[in-house]
């Protein structure tokens, strides 16, 4: 019986197929090895050139220095002019308080100032009168001195005449009546001297009193203008305070922003310092990016940052710069800080907030809101 041709040729064909498959496997392994080597080299090159250059985190949130709108005086609320989510401009009226009490206080302060100025004018007029009294007292004292001098001269003349007559009494040349008249004249002249002396003392006392009153008056008003006197300054300060309180009945926005957290209604009586609402400055928001402590080895202020918001997605990329680092980690400033003094301590990687300032032009085109999530990537080699 003859063997079929296919049966005799099969061993050689199988060996050829095995050789072909072995060659293909070797070529496939070689290609895989080359591709793997290229991938490893590429990753290593990327790691050196790019990967180690950037540090990234998705633990970042938008923040802002929110302005609290507070009442500076106590009064009932007359009008609430804004609502939540409303955009406002700096200086725009937000709330009006009832200004009745403030206007009355202003009127009282104006009256007090007018009264103080009138009292100053009256005091100055009194000073002029006292000055005139001093001048009159000086003239009166001069006249009194002249009268005293004349009385003394009369006394000296009468005394000499009396002495001359007394010398002639023994010779009988002078009568008793003449002596009596001479003695009476002498006594009258002495009385006139005493009266002139007393009058001069009284005039000098009046002059001294007028000088003292004038000095006291000058101490109140002398050397200063009416506006610089203490009573007027005090009254003017009360008037300025009353005007300020009246102006504070209109509560205005501290800067441009969005109204949030309104807590005031018409008719409510607010107390000084009560928070009525908040204004969020959308044009001045920033980002606090919480990086792991090991990522911050090469991070420095001023380095550029690229950020992406979940609100707009990857199509909108914000550009900013590192401003600085927080003074401590989030755990350090927690209400109940972690206590790691126990023996059962497990190291937990801490995160440090990094403040990032954003480009105002980009914020204007794509506004952000406080609290939104961000992804931040810092170029640590820039600026080195």
Beta strands, then each sheet from edge to edge (+ up, - down):
strand 1: 54-63
strand 2: 67-70
strand 3: 75-80
strand 4: 87-88
strand 5: 93-97
strand 6: 250-252
strand 7: 257-260
strand 8: 269-270
strand 9: 275-280
strand 10: 286-292
strand 11: 304-309
strand 12: 317-325
strand 13: 351-358
strand 14: 373-379
sheet 1: 1+ 10- 13+ 12- 11+ 14- 1+
sheet 2: 2+ 9- 7+ 4-
sheet 3: 6+ 5- 3+ 8-
end
